[in-house]
Amino acid sequence: MTAENALDSTVSCPVCGARTFYVNQNGTMIFFSLDSTGRPAGVAPPDAAPALSADTLINCAHCSWSGTVAGLLAELRAKE
């Protein structure tokens, strides 16, 4: 998989199109992208591992959108 294909397979914000999301877990802001199956990629800080489930509330790092991982993936599939 090329870097370009990897970018194409990441999920984007339904409001602004950004591909970076964040969660606050145990007082640490963890930034990441999501692949089309809901797995985190490009995690920052690099030693963090976001604990994501379908019901985890995530936030767009660029606008005010927030929602669950499952909801975001459902919106992605509805657009396909």
Steps between C-alpha positions, in 0.01 A plus 500: 500500500637839407482803726242649264280189521533501878378861510206412273394226741486727805170633627433872480288734710146526358496876565841634394671205330799491737657161563624560855293423809571500872389351829584600855590183684622517858586868461705446182391643167561229239487599133454242222353417162256213447518245224178384334459220757527737798857416599718793610806596295754782526458525876655795686660490747662191346508303826125544556245239401145632484246253640230522234177306481195556282347718773809711571430871462763657274549860390624659180831675559408780256134588561228449760375160375482219754339159486561132548733284297200292384309811396792633302551168320124480428514846338797386292316190377187704420707718266646200312 
